[in-house]
Amino acid sequence: MLGKARRSFGISIGILLLGFMAIGFALVYRVMRDAPPPPVAEAVTLPAGAVIIGASVNEGAINVTYTIDGVTTLSLFNQETGELTRSVTIR
């Protein structure tokens, strides 16, 4: 009878510990999921008369493809400050 009670107690404690672990994982998941996104510059400066073809944010850079006077250019801007870091002419 005492062995049966111990086994039942052990199973109950095991289930209780699994429940606490599940709650801990859920809390860590919520904290990581709700972390604030990295800062993104509010504006970038392009030459006057530029027609934007596309823009994206990738690996810490804002990539903007635009055409001006028939020349297509890809400009890379710093994601946090919006400063031009590199410009490539595409033919």
C-alpha positions in Angstrom: 0.0 0.0 0.0 2.8 2.4 0.9 4.6 1.6 -2.4 1.5 2.4 -4.4 1.1 5.8 -2.6 4.8 6.6 -3.3 4.3 5.8 -7.0 1.2 7.9 -7.2 3.0 10.8 -5.5 5.9 10.5 -7.9 3.7 10.6 -10.9 1.8 13.6 -9.5 5.1 15.5 -8.9 6.3 14.6 -12.4 3.2 16.0 -14.0 3.4 19.1 -11.8 7.1 19.7 -12.9 6.1 19.3 -16.5 3.4 21.9 -16.1 5.8 24.4 -14.5 8.3 23.8 -17.4 5.6 24.4 -20.0 4.6 27.7 -18.2 8.3 28.7 -18.2 8.7 28.0 -21.9 5.6 29.9 -22.7 6.8 33.0 -20.7 10.2 32.9 -22.4 8.5 32.6 -25.8 6.2 35.6 -25.2 9.1 37.7 -24.0 11.2 36.9 -27.1 8.3 37.3 -29.5 7.2 40.6 -28.1 10.7 42.1 -28.2 10.8 45.5 -29.9 11.8 45.5 -33.5 15.2 47.1 -34.4 15.0 50.8 -35.1 14.5 51.9 -38.7 15.3 55.3 -40.1 12.3 57.5 -40.7 13.5 58.9 -44.0 16.3 58.5 -46.6 17.5 61.2 -49.1 17.3 60.5 -52.8 18.3 62.7 -55.7 15.6 65.1 -57.0 13.5 63.5 -59.8 14.3 59.9 -58.8 11.5 57.4 -59.5 11.5 54.6 -56.9 11.3 51.1 -58.4 11.6 49.1 -55.1 12.7 49.3 -51.5 13.4 46.7 -48.8 15.0 46.3 -45.4 17.5 43.5 -45.2 20.5 42.7 -42.9 20.7 46.1 -41.3 20.4 48.1 -44.5 17.6 49.8 -46.4 17.9 48.9 -50.1 16.3 51.4 -52.5 16.3 50.9 -56.3 15.5 53.9 -58.3 15.8 55.3 -61.8 16.9 58.9 -62.6 17.4 60.1 -66.2 17.3 56.5 -67.5 20.0 55.2 -65.2 19.0 52.6 -62.6 20.7 52.8 -59.2 20.7 50.6 -56.1 21.5 52.6 -52.9 22.1 51.1 -49.6 21.3 53.1 -46.5 22.2 52.5 -42.8 19.0 51.1 -41.2 19.3 53.1 -38.0 20.5 56.5 -39.2 19.4 56.6 -42.8 22.8 57.6 -44.1 23.9 56.5 -47.6 26.6 53.7 -47.2 26.9 52.5 -50.8 25.5 53.2 -54.2 25.7 50.8 -57.2 24.7 51.7 -60.8 22.8 48.9 -62.6 22.8 48.7 -66.4 
